[in-house]
Amino acid sequence: MFLPLNKKIIIIICLCFFPFSVFSDESSQDHIDIDWSFQGIFGTFDRASLQRGYQVYQEVCSGCHSMEHLSYRNLFEKGGPEFSKEEAKAIAAQFEVEDGPDAEGEMFFRPGRLSDKFVKPYSNVQAAKASNGGAYPPDMSVLVKARKNGANYIYSLLVGYEDAPAGFEIEEGVYYNKYMAGNKIKMGAPLSDGIIEYTDGTESTTSQMAKDVVAFLVWAGEPHLEARHKTGFKAIIYLIILLTFVYFSKKKVWSRFENKKDPGEDAFDRAEDWVTEYEGEDPKTFK
């Protein structure tokens, strides 16, 4: 069964402009639902929030978690935090990067450059586990994309630390988090009110820091999100115009065949009209 072209156009428009979730309600019902600025077809990142999010990552998260898919040059590129190029250079220069070998075959350290990847907190997986009680801190480059309802999940996890309820058994070195599966997590609460001082003067509450660092992580996982939104919107408009043009073209072309009758049918209709007029309205009077 094929739908008429005009109905197809309506369906396409509805699918494009009325968002829906591919996940079941069960997957997100226990998480805090935040109205993020980057959601939806018209979603964009808040530049100030991304810059604060980088500050939270650098001062709180980078001691354990790497960001191996980002380079320092990404910090000033369009669509991201959009630091100035000079600011991005200054940020990169704060880190020492191993380079070499030199003319004598020795490795050496130098200040970071825009082309360098974010410096890792540990040299290898074993060192990371040894420093974190056997648990490996995951890389944060695509952490949001690796979780269902990623942004809300991570935000909820960051603000979900609290004392374990009475009777709940929890081991030493493990913490209670009401949004974690099983309510047990080895990472202690990374955020608390006033733990950092924002350079732009924003109050550094736990909720604000969680929102900012999650926005930064979403951008890290999808650095071209805004460009894709713009391209997708243009493509949708183009398809709507094209389908509309095709529909009306089809109507115009086929109208010629619909209005054109068979000459034999026209002759028969004229004869029938003449006989009906001569014999009477009742076709049974034909002889």
Beta strands, then each sheet from edge to edge (+ up, - down):
strand 1: 96-99
strand 2: 108-111
strand 3: 175-176
strand 4: 184-185
sheet 1: 1+ 2-
sheet 2: 3+ 4-
end
